[in-house]
Amino acid sequence: MLDKTTTFNLLYDFYRPLLKESQRTFMELYYVEDWSLGEIAEHYSISRQAVHDRIKRVEKALIAFESALRLVEKFEQRKKLVRELKQKLRTGTDISQIEQLLDRLLEID
Amino acid sequence: MLDKTTTFNLLYDFYRPLLKESQRTFMELYYVEDWSLGEIAEHYSISRQAVHDRIKRVEKALIAFESALRLVEKFEQRKKLVRELKQKLRTGTDISQIEQLLDRLLEID
């Protein structure tokens, strides 16, 4: 199970292009640069609550994108399959089995 | 170079979850079921021009999604890399080279 910061960093990595400029700024500061809500609030002269609400909204949007497109989930599936492939290569599994795994890799889309 | 129908079918495949229900219905009929603009217009009792405009708007949205996320482009890159991998497997390339290609496959994300 990933912690919240890692999860949202990952989601942000995949879906950043779908966010608006202002949404990106807040995510960048809070999740990537690790600013506190208070620091962001002070920097933009808005309330801590306003910063909190905006970040919550972006988090919701990121979760909605993932539940629609599942890019992070598919990426994790591909990573697992590649690990499996490497292991099979090293143990000298026959080519047809490796080719089947490669085909499965393409089906994750 | 893919023709227009194939291109939009492919884009629709990847980005359908991001479209609204009504946008999906029109894309489904026009691109997947191959209805004409006139047939869709008649079925929904709206003008041919209105159908045309709606489909154009969805096409624009699909192009915008692809230019943001490049899912179709990445899928094509992965397909090409898997073809390359299969060829190398058959010609007995050494494992370290194949592993490098597998790592490149994961970097396409």
Backbone of each chain as ProteinMPNN parsed JSONL, in Angstrom:
{"seq_chain_A": "MLDKTTTFNLLYDFYRPLLKESQRTFMELYYVEDWSLGEIAEHYSISRQAVHDRIKRVEKALIAFESALRLVEKFEQRKKLVRELKQKLRTGTDISQIEQLLDRLLEID", "coords_chain_A": {"N_chain_A": [[0.859, -1.21, 0.0], [0.681, 2.137, -0.941], [1.821, 5.254, 0.508], [-0.041, 8.317, 1.104], [1.209, 10.629, 0.01], [3.06, 9.544, -1.842], [1.275, 8.214, -3.539], [-0.254, 10.381, -4.625], [1.742, 11.845, -5.839], [2.465, 10.09, -7.84], [0.059, 9.842, -9.29], [-0.145, 12.48, -10.077], [2.098, 12.725, -11.707], [1.277, 11.206, -13.92], [-1.117, 12.399, -14.777], [-0.804, 15.129, -14.903], [-0.745, 16.636, -17.401], [-3.444, 16.967, -17.896], [-4.421, 18.749, -16.108], [-5.319, 22.109, -15.03], [-3.331, 25.1, -15.277], [-3.288, 26.527, -12.775], [-4.108, 24.561, -11.007], [-2.001, 22.807, -11.229], [0.107, 24.333, -10.127], [-0.505, 24.452, -7.35], [-0.481, 21.705, -6.667], [2.114, 21.062, -7.285], [3.597, 22.614, -5.422], [2.623, 21.627, -2.963], [2.708, 18.739, -3.057], [5.003, 18.008, -4.567], [7.098, 19.872, -3.982], [6.794, 19.902, -1.304], [5.752, 21.933, 0.418], [4.048, 23.394, 3.262], [0.479, 23.642, 4.0], [0.028, 26.08, 5.258], [2.277, 27.599, 4.491], [1.887, 27.825, 1.727], [-0.522, 29.222, 1.749], [0.259, 31.655, 2.944], [2.126, 32.604, 1.069], [0.469, 33.087, -1.175], [-1.29, 34.841, -0.151], [-3.848, 33.935, 0.729], [-6.494, 32.146, 2.469], [-5.708, 29.431, 4.732], [-7.608, 27.447, 4.653], [-8.701, 27.817, 2.129], [-6.59, 27.035, 0.499], [-6.395, 24.357, 1.251], [-8.941, 23.413, 0.376], [-8.699, 23.746, -2.381], [-6.609, 21.989, -3.012], [-7.743, 19.571, -2.253], [-9.752, 19.424, -4.179], [-8.237, 19.076, -6.517], [-7.039, 16.644, -5.93], [-9.29, 14.999, -5.953], [-9.959, 15.213, -8.663], [-7.742, 13.962, -9.808], [-8.055, 11.37, -8.86], [-10.414, 10.721, -10.141], [-9.581, 10.783, -12.821], [-7.822, 8.615, -12.804], [-9.586, 6.551, -12.209], [-11.008, 6.526, -14.504], [-9.113, 6.184, -16.652], [-7.055, 4.525, -15.708], [-4.192, 4.627, -15.808], [-1.996, 4.549, -14.027], [-2.365, 2.135, -12.703], [-2.151, 0.373, -14.907], [0.476, 0.841, -15.624], [1.807, -0.183, -13.392], [1.106, -2.856, -13.702], [2.443, -3.461, -16.073], [5.081, -3.13, -15.222], [5.336, -5.244, -13.422], [5.01, -7.417, -15.131], [7.259, -7.126, -16.743], [9.277, -7.602, -14.898], [8.745, -10.316, -14.444], [9.242, -11.308, -16.994], [12.012, -10.836, -17.233], [12.996, -12.546, -15.313], [12.233, -15.001, -16.378], [13.731, -14.99, -18.689], [16.288, -15.251, -17.675], [16.196, -17.779, -16.566], [16.137, -19.316, -18.73], [13.721, -19.921, -20.092], [11.55, -21.208, -22.692], [11.313, -19.652, -25.971], [8.699, -19.282, -27.038], [7.02, -19.029, -24.833], [7.982, -16.687, -23.69], [7.354, -14.924, -25.717], [4.594, -14.983, -25.548], [4.2, -13.683, -23.105], [5.132, -11.178, -23.828], [3.16, -10.449, -25.63], [1.018, -10.236, -23.887], [1.838, -8.049, -22.5], [1.382, -6.004, -24.329], [-1.326, -6.094, -24.407], [-2.16, -4.825, -22.162], [-3.604, -2.211, -22.357]], "CA_chain_A": [[0.0, 0.0, 0.0], [1.491, 3.347, -1.004], [1.288, 6.323, 1.349], [-0.816, 9.315, 0.369], [2.09, 11.501, -0.774], [3.572, 8.788, -2.996], [0.152, 7.981, -4.445], [-0.626, 11.582, -5.376], [2.864, 12.178, -6.712], [2.368, 9.185, -8.985], [-1.102, 10.268, -10.079], [0.188, 13.786, -10.655], [3.029, 12.427, -12.8], [0.579, 10.685, -15.098], [-2.251, 13.207, -15.249], [-0.471, 16.565, -14.926], [-1.146, 17.361, -18.612], [-4.89, 17.227, -17.957], [-4.785, 19.752, -15.106], [-5.129, 23.517, -15.381], [-2.108, 25.719, -14.765], [-3.394, 26.865, -11.352], [-4.162, 23.29, -10.27], [-0.631, 22.288, -11.213], [0.925, 25.117, -9.2], [-0.764, 24.029, -5.977], [-0.01, 20.325, -6.494], [3.581, 21.143, -7.353], [4.111, 23.121, -4.146], [2.238, 20.796, -1.819], [3.147, 17.343, -3.148], [6.36, 17.818, -5.091], [8.058, 20.682, -3.211], [6.547, 19.625, 0.112], [5.368, 23.088, 1.226], [2.862, 23.142, 4.098], [-0.695, 24.435, 3.611], [0.249, 27.426, 5.785], [3.264, 28.298, 3.649], [1.247, 28.174, 0.443], [-1.511, 30.266, 2.068], [0.969, 32.917, 3.17], [2.726, 33.02, -0.195], [-0.548, 33.592, -2.1], [-2.197, 35.689, 0.632], [-5.214, 33.414, 0.83], [-6.616, 31.411, 3.736], [-5.247, 28.049, 4.762], [-8.765, 26.65, 4.254], [-8.845, 27.922, 0.665], [-5.546, 26.172, -0.089], [-6.838, 22.992, 1.546], [-10.056, 23.069, -0.508], [-8.223, 23.616, -3.772], [-5.827, 20.751, -3.147], [-8.725, 18.471, -2.189], [-10.427, 19.339, -5.482], [-7.306, 18.487, -7.493], [-6.91, 15.224, -5.574], [-10.504, 14.348, -6.462], [-9.848, 15.149, -10.123], [-6.735, 12.95, -10.129], [-8.654, 10.056, -8.599], [-11.401, 10.495, -11.21], [-8.83, 10.438, -14.044], [-7.306, 7.251, -12.662], [-10.645, 5.55, -12.281], [-11.422, 6.476, -15.916], [-8.079, 5.7, -17.593], [-6.231, 3.507, -15.043], [-2.816, 4.669, -16.321], [-1.042, 4.134, -12.994], [-2.581, 0.694, -12.526], [-1.581, -0.332, -16.06], [1.923, 0.969, -15.544], [2.246, -1.153, -12.386], [0.956, -4.193, -14.3], [3.534, -3.654, -17.035], [6.311, -3.294, -14.447], [5.313, -6.603, -12.872], [5.206, -8.332, -16.247], [8.643, -7.007, -17.189], [10.058, -8.343, -13.898], [8.507, -11.724, -14.728], [9.942, -11.602, -18.248], [13.454, -10.874, -16.985], [13.254, -13.766, -14.57], [12.098, -16.126, -17.302], [14.883, -14.933, -19.607], [17.473, -15.742, -16.963], [16.099, -19.22, -16.31], [16.152, -20.003, -20.018], [12.396, -20.371, -20.543], [11.552, -21.205, -24.161], [10.931, -18.39, -26.613], [7.253, -19.096, -27.261], [6.431, -18.54, -23.571], [8.373, -15.282, -23.545], [6.559, -14.157, -26.689], [3.234, -14.85, -25.0], [4.237, -12.62, -22.092], [5.264, -9.904, -24.548], [1.84, -10.114, -26.171], [0.19, -9.787, -22.754], [2.294, -6.689, -22.194], [0.7, -5.071, -25.24], [-2.777, -6.097, -24.147], [-2.435, -3.896, -21.05], [-3.774, -0.863, -22.923]], "C_chain_A": [[0.89, 1.253, 0.0], [0.929, 4.395, -0.039], [0.681, 7.409, 0.462], [0.077, 10.191, -0.53], [2.609, 10.787, -2.017], [2.468, 8.575, -4.022], [-0.152, 9.224, -5.275], [0.512, 12.097, -6.252], [2.805, 11.369, -8.002], [1.207, 9.606, -9.896], [-0.799, 11.588, -10.792], [1.134, 13.627, -11.839], [2.294, 12.035, -14.078], [-0.449, 11.654, -15.665], [-2.002, 14.711, -15.271], [-0.942, 17.26, -16.199], [-2.641, 17.666, -18.684], [-5.34, 18.299, -16.958], [-4.587, 21.174, -15.631], [-3.863, 24.038, -14.705], [-2.177, 25.969, -13.24], [-3.443, 25.597, -10.488], [-2.766, 22.7, -10.141], [0.222, 23.001, -10.18], [0.752, 24.625, -7.769], [-0.26, 22.616, -5.712], [1.506, 20.285, -6.418], [4.147, 21.551, -5.99], [3.842, 22.129, -3.012], [2.844, 19.389, -1.908], [4.581, 17.169, -3.624], [7.384, 18.579, -4.246], [7.873, 20.549, -1.693], [6.346, 20.876, 0.993], [4.189, 22.701, 2.123], [1.699, 23.99, 3.568], [-0.503, 25.89, 4.029], [1.218, 28.239, 4.934], [2.66, 28.725, 2.313], [0.26, 29.327, 0.664], [-0.832, 31.627, 2.208], [1.52, 33.474, 1.854], [1.699, 33.646, -1.143], [-1.537, 34.55, -1.42], [-3.647, 35.22, 0.549], [-5.285, 32.595, 2.12], [-6.092, 29.978, 3.584], [-6.364, 27.117, 4.268], [-8.938, 26.646, 2.726], [-7.814, 27.028, -0.037], [-5.959, 24.708, 0.061], [-7.936, 22.547, 0.57], [-9.604, 22.861, -1.952], [-7.458, 22.317, -3.979], [-6.741, 19.531, -3.111], [-9.419, 18.284, -3.541], [-9.516, 18.705, -6.529], [-7.129, 16.993, -7.198], [-8.104, 14.429, -6.112], [-10.435, 14.154, -7.981], [-8.859, 14.049, -10.522], [-7.298, 11.541, -9.935], [-9.677, 9.713, -9.691], [-10.698, 10.12, -12.52], [-8.335, 8.988, -13.971], [-8.432, 6.225, -12.767], [-11.201, 5.473, -13.707], [-10.359, 5.787, -16.78], [-7.155, 4.615, -17.018], [-4.769, 3.473, -15.536], [-1.799, 4.184, -15.29], [-1.139, 2.623, -12.79], [-1.949, -0.097, -13.674], [-0.059, -0.285, -16.049], [2.483, -0.05, -14.544], [2.156, -2.582, -12.935], [2.086, -4.478, -15.283], [4.861, -3.887, -16.316], [6.436, -4.727, -13.924], [5.618, -7.627, -13.972], [6.648, -8.293, -16.741], [9.569, -7.734, -16.205], [9.967, -9.849, -14.168], [9.269, -12.163, -15.98], [11.443, -11.745, -18.021], [13.84, -12.164, -16.266], [13.221, -14.971, -15.507], [13.266, -16.17, -18.294], [16.102, -15.571, -18.956], [17.428, -17.237, -16.705], [15.948, -20.007, -17.614], [14.828, -20.602, -20.452], [12.34, -20.323, -22.077], [10.866, -19.973, -24.754], [9.421, -18.198, -26.742], [6.56, -18.581, -25.988], [6.742, -17.061, -23.353], [7.565, -14.406, -24.501], [5.123, -13.962, -26.196], [3.165, -13.732, -23.956], [4.35, -11.248, -22.755], [3.917, -9.474, -25.13], [0.918, -9.614, -25.06], [0.535, -8.353, -22.371], [1.567, -5.659, -23.064], [-0.798, -5.006, -24.979], [-3.153, -5.171, -22.99], [-2.556, -2.492, -21.614], [-5.223, -0.607, -23.234]], "O_chain_A": [[1.757, 1.396, 0.862], [-0.276, 4.433, 0.21], [0.864, 7.419, -0.756], [-0.263, 10.458, -1.682], [2.603, 11.349, -3.112], [2.687, 8.733, -5.224], [-0.292, 9.136, -6.495], [0.27, 12.715, -7.289], [3.056, 11.878, -9.094], [1.363, 9.71, -11.112], [-1.154, 11.779, -11.955], [0.99, 14.31, -12.853], [2.645, 12.475, -15.173], [-0.638, 11.729, -16.879], [-2.896, 15.483, -15.62], [-1.486, 18.362, -16.121], [-3.058, 18.532, -19.453], [-6.501, 18.708, -16.962], [-3.799, 21.412, -16.547], [-3.396, 23.491, -13.706], [-1.234, 25.657, -12.513], [-2.895, 25.561, -9.387], [-2.393, 22.166, -9.096], [0.973, 22.365, -9.441], [1.732, 24.406, -7.057], [0.321, 22.35, -4.66], [2.094, 19.575, -5.602], [5.061, 20.911, -5.471], [4.726, 21.833, -2.208], [3.428, 18.905, -0.938], [5.296, 16.288, -3.145], [8.403, 18.021, -3.841], [8.695, 21.025, -0.911], [6.722, 20.879, 2.165], [3.424, 21.795, 1.793], [1.9, 24.926, 2.795], [-0.819, 26.813, 3.278], [0.998, 29.426, 4.69], [2.891, 29.836, 1.835], [0.207, 30.276, -0.118], [-1.297, 32.624, 1.655], [1.393, 34.665, 1.569], [2.005, 34.616, -1.837], [-2.496, 35.008, -2.04], [-4.556, 36.019, 0.325], [-4.27, 32.374, 2.781], [-6.041, 29.411, 2.493], [-6.11, 26.138, 3.567], [-9.271, 25.626, 2.121], [-8.119, 26.36, -1.025], [-5.88, 23.927, -0.887], [-7.875, 21.452, 0.011], [-10.051, 21.946, -2.643], [-7.633, 21.632, -4.986], [-6.535, 18.571, -3.853], [-9.646, 17.162, -3.992], [-9.965, 17.89, -7.335], [-7.077, 16.178, -8.118], [-7.947, 13.334, -6.653], [-10.792, 13.103, -8.512], [-9.11, 13.294, -11.461], [-7.051, 10.642, -10.739], [-9.789, 8.561, -10.109], [-11.165, 9.242, -13.246], [-8.42, 8.238, -14.944], [-8.251, 5.154, -13.347], [-11.801, 4.465, -14.079], [-10.688, 4.893, -17.56], [-6.54, 3.868, -17.778], [-4.185, 2.396, -15.663], [-0.848, 3.485, -15.639], [-0.127, 1.927, -12.714], [-1.291, -1.113, -13.446], [0.607, -1.252, -16.419], [3.497, -0.697, -14.807], [3.023, -3.413, -12.665], [2.62, -5.586, -15.329], [5.665, -4.721, -16.731], [7.506, -5.334, -13.98], [6.38, -8.572, -13.768], [7.198, -9.327, -17.119], [10.522, -8.397, -16.614], [10.97, -10.562, -14.127], [9.859, -13.242, -16.019], [12.073, -12.661, -18.551], [14.861, -12.785, -16.563], [14.08, -15.849, -15.434], [13.725, -17.243, -18.685], [16.846, -16.324, -19.586], [18.465, -17.895, -16.631], [15.669, -21.206, -17.601], [14.792, -21.651, -21.095], [13.006, -19.492, -22.694], [9.991, -19.354, -24.149], [8.917, -17.087, -26.577], [5.621, -17.789, -26.068], [5.898, -16.289, -22.898], [7.147, -13.302, -24.152], [4.52, -12.909, -26.404], [2.218, -12.947, -23.92], [3.742, -10.278, -22.303], [3.576, -8.291, -25.124], [0.136, -8.686, -25.262], [-0.323, -7.562, -21.98], [1.189, -4.586, -22.594], [-1.456, -4.011, -25.282], [-4.311, -4.779, -22.85], [-1.684, -1.658, -21.369], [-5.569, 0.471, -23.717]]}, "seq_chain_B": "MLDKTTTFNLLYDFYRPLLKESQRTFMELYYVEDWSLGEIAEHYSISRQAVHDRIKRVEKALIAFESALRLVEKFEQRKKLVRELKQKLRTGTDISQIEQLLDRLLEID", "coords_chain_B": {"N_chain_B": [[0.678, 6.328, -42.691], [-2.359, 6.766, -41.093], [-5.827, 6.409, -42.034], [-8.566, 8.781, -41.663], [-10.855, 7.685, -40.359], [-9.825, 5.369, -39.1], [-7.906, 6.541, -37.431], [-9.536, 8.14, -35.694], [-11.109, 6.15, -34.57], [-9.195, 4.78, -33.114], [-8.262, 6.793, -31.349], [-10.648, 7.195, -30.028], [-11.015, 4.726, -28.799], [-9.001, 4.846, -26.823], [-9.567, 7.159, -25.321], [-12.231, 7.216, -24.689], [-13.283, 6.857, -21.995], [-13.025, 9.429, -20.985], [-14.863, 10.988, -22.178], [-18.148, 12.582, -22.373], [-21.358, 11.027, -21.867], [-23.193, 11.718, -23.974], [-21.442, 12.574, -25.934], [-20.099, 10.233, -26.447], [-22.138, 8.648, -27.547], [-22.627, 9.823, -30.09], [-20.09, 9.53, -31.323], [-19.835, 6.797, -31.31], [-21.934, 5.979, -33.033], [-21.243, 7.263, -35.439], [-18.446, 6.756, -35.963], [-17.892, 4.115, -35.06], [-20.167, 2.479, -35.61], [-20.625, 3.325, -38.119], [-22.702, 4.975, -39.18], [-24.303, 7.423, -41.314], [-24.037, 11.074, -41.356], [-26.531, 12.107, -41.983], [-28.27, 9.987, -41.333], [-27.924, 9.846, -38.544], [-28.854, 12.384, -37.845], [-31.551, 12.201, -38.643], [-32.454, 10.157, -36.949], [-32.247, 11.373, -34.425], [-33.82, 13.54, -34.711], [-32.638, 16.08, -35.319], [-30.729, 18.736, -36.919], [-28.644, 18.041, -39.791], [-26.393, 19.574, -39.795], [-26.082, 20.184, -37.089], [-25.416, 17.691, -36.048], [-23.015, 17.276, -37.384], [-21.485, 19.417, -36.295], [-21.335, 18.683, -33.592], [-19.923, 16.264, -33.725], [-17.517, 17.17, -34.76], [-16.645, 18.718, -32.6], [-16.18, 16.715, -30.681], [-14.16, 15.321, -31.963], [-12.155, 17.26, -31.879], [-11.753, 17.394, -29.109], [-10.753, 14.828, -28.655], [-8.35, 14.953, -30.039], [-7.071, 16.888, -28.537], [-6.81, 15.519, -26.084], [-5.031, 13.505, -26.857], [-2.823, 15.038, -27.543], [-2.123, 15.942, -25.081], [-1.761, 13.613, -23.442], [-0.699, 11.579, -25.049], [-1.315, 8.801, -25.429], [-1.945, 7.031, -27.537], [0.225, 7.314, -29.24], [2.292, 6.387, -27.524], [1.456, 3.769, -27.199], [1.824, 2.795, -29.796], [4.599, 3.018, -29.945], [5.338, 1.143, -28.024], [4.392, -1.181, -29.238], [6.071, -1.354, -31.451], [8.529, -1.736, -30.201], [8.11, -4.204, -28.979], [7.874, -5.818, -31.217], [10.509, -5.615, -32.133], [11.825, -6.775, -29.969], [10.898, -9.439, -30.135], [12.024, -10.232, -32.518], [14.731, -10.081, -31.868], [14.86, -12.024, -29.903], [14.437, -14.306, -31.403], [16.719, -14.354, -32.977], [18.587, -14.977, -31.2], [19.881, -12.987, -29.606], [21.965, -11.627, -26.978], [21.076, -11.852, -23.473], [21.381, -9.491, -21.896], [21.078, -7.373, -23.677], [18.44, -7.726, -24.443], [17.195, -7.284, -22.028], [17.737, -4.598, -21.689], [16.129, -3.522, -23.697], [13.66, -4.202, -22.635], [13.634, -2.555, -20.401], [13.529, -0.094, -21.672], [11.004, -0.276, -22.679], [9.435, 0.086, -20.413], [10.038, 2.672, -19.875], [8.583, 4.13, -21.633], [6.353, 5.881, -20.662]], "CA_chain_B": [[-0.336, 7.322, -42.319], [-3.669, 6.15, -40.915], [-6.914, 7.251, -42.53], [-9.272, 9.533, -40.621], [-11.724, 6.801, -39.565], [-8.984, 4.528, -38.238], [-7.321, 7.414, -36.416], [-10.514, 8.513, -34.659], [-11.485, 4.936, -33.844], [-8.095, 4.518, -32.185], [-8.332, 7.818, -30.301], [-11.875, 6.949, -29.264], [-10.692, 3.554, -27.966], [-8.162, 5.205, -25.683], [-10.06, 8.287, -24.513], [-13.678, 7.103, -24.445], [-13.702, 7.104, -20.6], [-12.996, 10.85, -20.628], [-15.95, 11.697, -22.875], [-19.482, 12.519, -21.777], [-22.271, 10.035, -22.445], [-23.75, 12.157, -25.26], [-20.339, 12.595, -26.903], [-19.838, 8.835, -26.808], [-23.204, 8.151, -28.417], [-22.415, 10.292, -31.467], [-18.872, 8.916, -31.858], [-20.165, 5.378, -31.478], [-22.747, 5.8, -34.237], [-20.572, 7.753, -36.646], [-17.153, 6.115, -36.241], [-17.864, 2.667, -34.833], [-21.262, 1.824, -36.34], [-20.563, 3.813, -39.502], [-23.896, 5.674, -39.66], [-24.007, 8.708, -41.976], [-24.526, 12.242, -40.612], [-27.967, 12.197, -42.263], [-28.978, 8.964, -40.555], [-27.926, 10.246, -37.127], [-29.738, 13.551, -37.768], [-32.935, 11.745, -38.726], [-32.757, 9.38, -35.745], [-32.398, 12.239, -33.249], [-34.622, 14.704, -35.13], [-31.884, 17.34, -35.298], [-30.226, 19.003, -38.268], [-27.396, 17.402, -40.193], [-25.332, 20.506, -39.382], [-25.887, 20.032, -35.64], [-24.67, 16.436, -35.849], [-21.668, 17.567, -37.87], [-20.788, 20.276, -35.325], [-21.051, 17.917, -32.369], [-18.853, 15.291, -33.982], [-16.279, 17.974, -34.88], [-16.212, 19.097, -31.246], [-15.613, 15.534, -30.017], [-12.865, 15.069, -32.621], [-11.212, 18.237, -31.319], [-11.453, 16.972, -27.735], [-9.897, 13.635, -28.721], [-7.021, 15.404, -30.465], [-6.481, 17.586, -27.387], [-6.4, 14.495, -25.122], [-3.831, 12.834, -27.357], [-1.647, 15.914, -27.489], [-1.742, 16.039, -23.666], [-1.315, 12.35, -22.815], [-0.004, 10.762, -26.049], [-1.499, 7.367, -25.169], [-1.894, 6.265, -28.787], [1.626, 7.358, -29.675], [3.062, 5.489, -26.663], [1.059, 2.397, -27.521], [2.508, 2.436, -31.051], [6.014, 2.84, -29.62], [5.49, -0.149, -27.336], [4.182, -2.245, -30.237], [7.286, -1.415, -32.263], [9.57, -2.289, -29.345], [7.818, -5.629, -28.787], [8.271, -6.476, -32.48], [11.965, -5.646, -32.104], [12.192, -7.762, -28.948], [10.626, -10.788, -30.645], [13.023, -10.504, -33.545], [16.006, -10.315, -31.19], [14.748, -13.32, -29.223], [14.569, -15.38, -32.404], [18.081, -14.414, -33.52], [19.497, -15.35, -30.118], [20.633, -11.869, -29.024], [22.209, -11.944, -25.571], [20.032, -11.439, -22.527], [21.52, -8.119, -21.392], [20.479, -6.476, -24.692], [16.98, -7.88, -24.366], [16.773, -6.614, -20.792], [17.764, -3.148, -21.958], [14.915, -3.187, -24.459], [12.526, -4.294, -21.706], [13.647, -1.342, -19.587], [13.04, 1.004, -22.519], [9.554, -0.453, -22.774], [8.816, 0.694, -19.222], [10.255, 4.132, -19.88], [7.533, 4.762, -22.46], [5.194, 6.11, -19.791]], "C_chain_B": [[-1.71, 6.638, -42.225], [-4.749, 7.041, -41.517], [-7.709, 7.82, -41.359], [-10.128, 8.614, -39.727], [-10.909, 5.947, -38.603], [-8.4, 5.358, -37.104], [-8.324, 7.726, -35.315], [-11.057, 7.298, -33.906], [-10.46, 4.62, -32.762], [-8.129, 5.515, -31.022], [-9.541, 7.559, -29.401], [-11.683, 5.761, -28.317], [-9.961, 3.96, -26.688], [-8.818, 6.23, -24.767], [-11.555, 8.262, -24.238], [-14.055, 7.389, -22.991], [-13.701, 8.581, -20.21], [-14.131, 11.64, -21.294], [-17.264, 11.589, -22.117], [-20.335, 11.506, -22.542], [-22.772, 10.454, -23.843], [-22.665, 12.199, -26.339], [-20.043, 11.177, -27.393], [-20.856, 8.323, -27.796], [-22.952, 8.544, -29.868], [-21.175, 9.656, -32.094], [-19.112, 7.457, -32.205], [-20.897, 5.162, -32.808], [-21.942, 6.148, -35.492], [-19.307, 6.951, -36.97], [-17.157, 4.601, -36.06], [-18.936, 1.962, -35.667], [-21.376, 2.289, -37.793], [-21.886, 4.373, -40.043], [-23.459, 6.95, -40.386], [-24.519, 9.849, -41.095], [-26.047, 12.357, -40.754], [-28.774, 11.208, -41.428], [-29.053, 9.336, -39.073], [-28.902, 11.407, -36.925], [-31.204, 13.121, -37.73], [-33.347, 11.035, -37.428], [-33.013, 10.278, -34.533], [-33.25, 13.485, -33.52], [-33.89, 16.022, -34.896], [-31.29, 17.549, -36.685], [-28.902, 18.266, -38.513], [-26.213, 18.26, -39.723], [-25.02, 20.353, -37.883], [-25.094, 18.765, -35.334], [-23.208, 16.652, -36.23], [-20.865, 18.367, -36.835], [-20.412, 19.502, -34.063], [-19.899, 16.949, -32.586], [-17.508, 16.016, -34.112], [-15.735, 18.34, -33.501], [-15.584, 17.904, -30.508], [-14.253, 15.202, -30.639], [-11.792, 15.998, -32.052], [-10.787, 17.831, -29.915], [-10.503, 15.782, -27.75], [-8.471, 14.015, -29.103], [-6.313, 16.113, -29.305], [-6.007, 16.58, -26.326], [-5.101, 13.833, -25.579], [-2.617, 13.754, -27.273], [-1.215, 16.14, -26.037], [-1.119, 14.737, -23.167], [-0.539, 11.415, -23.746], [-0.14, 9.249, -25.838], [-1.401, 6.518, -26.431], [-0.453, 6.193, -29.283], [2.477, 6.381, -28.849], [2.735, 4.03, -26.934], [1.763, 1.922, -28.788], [3.996, 2.202, -30.801], [6.259, 1.489, -28.94], [5.337, -1.308, -28.315], [5.44, -2.468, -31.054], [8.413, -2.099, -31.474], [9.35, -3.784, -29.107], [8.163, -6.417, -30.054], [9.78, -6.671, -32.506], [12.463, -6.724, -31.133], [12.008, -9.185, -29.463], [11.664, -11.2, -31.673], [14.364, -10.85, -32.884], [16.01, -11.655, -30.452], [15.012, -14.451, -30.205], [15.979, -15.49, -32.948], [19.101, -14.662, -32.404], [20.393, -14.237, -29.601], [20.87, -12.129, -27.539], [21.239, -11.226, -24.619], [20.152, -9.982, -22.085], [20.922, -7.106, -22.378], [18.956, -6.519, -24.632], [16.455, -7.178, -23.114], [16.769, -5.095, -20.958], [16.506, -2.713, -22.713], [13.682, -3.234, -23.553], [12.464, -3.058, -20.813], [13.136, -0.151, -20.389], [11.524, 0.959, -22.64], [8.841, 0.218, -21.59], [8.996, 2.211, -19.186], [9.231, 4.873, -20.744], [6.301, 4.969, -21.596], [5.255, 7.486, -19.193]], "O_chain_B": [[-2.158, 6.007, -43.182], [-4.624, 8.266, -41.52], [-7.546, 7.395, -40.215], [-10.126, 8.748, -38.504], [-11.26, 5.815, -37.43], [-8.399, 4.929, -35.95], [-8.007, 7.594, -34.133], [-11.424, 7.405, -32.736], [-10.811, 4.243, -31.644], [-8.036, 5.126, -29.858], [-9.464, 7.687, -28.179], [-12.135, 5.792, -27.172], [-10.273, 3.469, -25.603], [-8.636, 6.171, -23.551], [-12.09, 9.185, -23.623], [-15.04, 8.086, -22.747], [-14.312, 8.951, -19.208], [-14.329, 12.82, -21.001], [-17.482, 10.662, -21.337], [-20.065, 11.18, -23.698], [-22.774, 9.648, -24.774], [-22.925, 11.901, -27.504], [-19.776, 10.947, -28.572], [-20.509, 7.647, -28.765], [-23.05, 7.712, -30.769], [-21.2, 9.281, -33.266], [-18.664, 6.953, -33.235], [-20.536, 4.29, -33.598], [-21.963, 5.413, -36.48], [-19.115, 6.518, -38.107], [-16.504, 3.882, -36.817], [-18.655, 0.975, -36.346], [-22.124, 1.718, -38.586], [-22.16, 4.257, -41.238], [-22.388, 7.492, -40.115], [-25.331, 9.629, -40.197], [-26.756, 12.658, -39.794], [-29.826, 11.547, -40.887], [-30.088, 9.17, -38.428], [-29.676, 11.422, -35.968], [-31.989, 13.599, -36.912], [-34.426, 11.273, -36.885], [-33.883, 9.987, -33.713], [-33.379, 14.362, -32.667], [-34.454, 16.964, -34.341], [-31.338, 16.654, -37.528], [-28.165, 17.927, -37.588], [-25.175, 17.741, -39.312], [-23.861, 20.388, -37.468], [-24.214, 18.762, -34.473], [-22.293, 16.267, -35.503], [-19.716, 18.039, -36.539], [-19.309, 19.65, -33.536], [-19.01, 16.824, -31.743], [-16.486, 15.528, -33.63], [-14.529, 18.283, -33.26], [-14.587, 18.058, -29.803], [-13.311, 14.846, -29.931], [-10.668, 15.575, -31.78], [-9.608, 17.911, -29.567], [-9.56, 15.725, -26.961], [-7.507, 13.472, -28.564], [-5.106, 15.957, -29.116], [-4.941, 16.755, -25.736], [-4.184, 13.63, -24.782], [-1.512, 13.305, -26.968], [-0.063, 16.493, -25.787], [-0.062, 14.759, -22.536], [0.2, 10.55, -23.275], [0.818, 8.505, -26.048], [-0.844, 5.421, -26.407], [0.021, 5.134, -29.694], [3.284, 5.636, -29.404], [3.611, 3.166, -26.906], [2.24, 0.79, -28.854], [4.588, 1.29, -31.38], [7.232, 0.792, -29.228], [6.064, -2.298, -28.233], [5.834, -3.604, -31.321], [9.15, -2.927, -32.009], [10.314, -4.546, -29.042], [8.675, -7.534, -29.981], [10.274, -7.744, -32.853], [13.389, -7.477, -31.434], [12.867, -10.04, -29.25], [12.122, -12.342, -31.704], [15.042, -11.792, -33.293], [17.035, -12.334, -30.386], [15.707, -15.419, -29.896], [16.411, -16.574, -33.34], [20.309, -14.573, -32.62], [21.529, -14.489, -29.201], [20.052, -12.789, -26.899], [20.682, -10.171, -24.922], [19.138, -9.304, -21.917], [20.334, -6.105, -21.967], [18.28, -5.498, -24.753], [15.395, -6.554, -23.143], [15.9, -4.403, -20.428], [15.903, -1.683, -22.41], [12.773, -2.414, -23.684], [11.379, -2.567, -20.502], [12.408, 0.695, -19.869], [10.851, 1.988, -22.695], [7.786, 0.832, -21.75], [8.22, 2.933, -18.559], [9.039, 6.081, -20.605], [5.296, 4.285, -21.789], [4.367, 7.868, -18.43]]}, "name": "protein", "num_of_chains": 2, "seq": "MLDKTTTFNLLYDFYRPLLKESQRTFMELYYVEDWSLGEIAEHYSISRQAVHDRIKRVEKALIAFESALRLVEKFEQRKKLVRELKQKLRTGTDISQIEQLLDRLLEIDMLDKTTTFNLLYDFYRPLLKESQRTFMELYYVEDWSLGEIAEHYSISRQAVHDRIKRVEKALIAFESALRLVEKFEQRKKLVRELKQKLRTGTDISQIEQLLDRLLEID"}
